[in-house]
């Protein structure tokens, strides 16, 4: 089945993490792939302690997409393609019951991975593995394929008051 957590609100990754922990608690093998993220986050510390969950993410923090230079875009695209290939291998070797592709839609929209490879993975897994995609503004083709779509809407956020992201809350 395909689950999508989308929208402009806080909590898409948090919802996907909750699903991953729930699956691991039931003995499922979870592969959690984070596109565009390379800086330390609090959830990584707890995920390291759960043997049923593996995490794959960027090898460094490339920053926001709108601040990346051409060289950074080339490097992050190469890394993302490696991550997609590894995820595909794990699934086809039956080493993953649940695959989470966090910030999938941002990477997809910004052409920061091979879209054909990504589409083959998503459309090929639909009935084989529980698949979770997160991010803003998913394309209709993904919404049509999805079994669950949860839209997280921003109504109010501390950033509007000038409050920066806080460790343990936003990262």
Long-range contacts (C-beta under 8 A, 24 or more apart in sequence): 1-126, 1-130, 1-131, 1-147, 1-148, 2-122, 2-125, 2-126, 2-131, 2-132, 2-133, 2-142, 2-145, 2-146, 2-147, 2-148, 3-130, 3-131, 3-132, 3-133, 3-146, 3-147, 3-148, 3-149, 3-150, 4-132, 4-133, 4-134, 4-138, 4-142, 4-143, 4-146, 4-148, 4-149, 4-150, 5-132, 5-133, 5-134, 5-150, 5-152, 6-105, 6-134, 6-135, 6-136, 6-137, 6-138, 6-149, 6-150, 6-151, 6-152, 7-136, 7-150, 7-151, 7-152, 7-153, 7-154, 8-136, 8-152, 8-153, 8-154, 9-152, 9-153, 9-154, 9-155, 9-157, 10-152, 10-154, 10-157, 10-170, 11-152, 12-102, 12-134, 12-135, 12-152, 13-43, 13-102, 13-103, 13-134, 15-134, 15-150, 15-152, 16-100, 16-102, 16-132, 16-134, 17-43, 17-47, 19-98, 19-100, 19-132, 20-47, 20-53, 20-98, 20-100, 20-132, 21-50, 21-53, 23-52, 23-97, 23-98, 23-130, 24-50, 24-52, 24-53, 27-52, 28-52, 28-97, 28-98, 28-130, 29-54, 29-95, 29-96, 29-97, 29-98, 30-54, 30-96, 30-97, 30-98, 30-99, 30-100, 31-56, 31-87, 31-90, 31-91, 31-95, 31-96, 31-98, 31-99, 31-100, 32-56, 32-100, 32-102, 33-57, 33-83, 33-84, 33-87, 33-99, 33-100, 33-101, 33-102, 34-58, 34-102, 34-103, 35-80, 35-83, 35-101, 35-102, 35-103, 35-104, 35-106, 35-107, 35-112, 35-113, 36-62, 36-65, 36-76, 36-103, 36-106, 36-107, 36-112, 37-61, 37-102, 37-103, 38-62, 39-171, 40-171, 41-171, 42-167, 42-168, 42-171, 54-90, 56-83, 56-86, 56-87, 57-83, 65-106, 65-110, 65-112, 73-112, 76-112, 77-111, 77-112, 77-113, 77-114, 80-107, 80-112, 80-113, 81-113, 81-114, 81-117, 83-113, 84-113, 84-114, 84-117, 84-118, 84-121, 85-117, 87-121, 88-117, 88-120, 88-121, 91-121, 91-125, 91-128, 91-129, 96-129, 97-129, 97-130, 98-129, 98-130, 98-131, 98-132, 99-125, 99-129, 99-130, 99-131, 99-132, 100-131, 100-132, 100-134, 101-131, 101-132, 101-133, 101-134, 102-134, 102-135, 103-134, 103-135, 104-133, 104-134, 104-135, 105-133, 105-134, 105-135, 105-136, 105-137, 105-138, 105-139, 105-142, 106-135, 106-136, 107-135, 108-135, 108-139, 109-137
